[in-house]
Amino acid sequence: MFALRDSDRSLDIFDEKLHPLSREPVPDDYSYVDPEHKLIYRFVRTLFSAAQLTAECAIVTLVYLERLLTYAELDICPANWKRIILGAILLASKVWDDQAVWNVDYCQILKDITVEDMNEMERQFLELLQFNINVPASVYAKYYFDLRQLADDNNLSFPLEPLNNQRAQKLEAISRLCEDKYKDLSRAAMRRSLSADNLIGVRRSNAVLS
């Protein structure tokens, strides 16, 4: 759905040369060679499988990804695609998934990345989104049907069912709750690194959302 472009519109926090995800040296031509589709798929599949994330979380991830590119006027390029996707998954898994994954858990999956790096990337991702992480049911539905049409056009299986009313209302309520909490904590982010891990307990304790 995205065409990888040059790195003219990028940010340091997403640059894998500056913030590598592994200890293996980044190739000199890394910024210029587009990754193969199977490499992108393998990266996303590894994260979703290891963190046990749901298909619905993938759609919320896509919402945040496109929102970031629009708000921050960024381009996805060979040097930043992994960290941009990782940042979107970080937020989506905490807002939507029933078994929220902590940043330290992702450090167990990507063993060479530090919690401090994850927290800083998440903080900047949030600021670039202007703390807009609300996902109305209508937005989710648009992305769902666009993806289903894309799958049909390419003769691909798309077994995910649309959200029922209860789950759609839950998504809206949770994302609004998290967005409000993020905004409340934004002042603290000016003094220290802010992580959405702080919101997991808030979300789980709210009985109306269960």
Secondary structure, DSSP 4 states (H G I P E B T S, - for coil): ------SSS--GGG-TTTS-SSSSPPPTTTTTSPPPHHHHHHHHHHHHHHHT--HHHHHHHHHHHHHHHHHTT----TTTHHHHHHHHHHHHHHHT-SS---HHHHHHHSTTS-HHHHHHHHHHHHHHTTT-----HHHHHHHHHHHHHHHHHTT----PPPPPHHHHHHHHHHHHHHHHHHHHHHHHHTTS---GGGGHHHHHT-GGG-
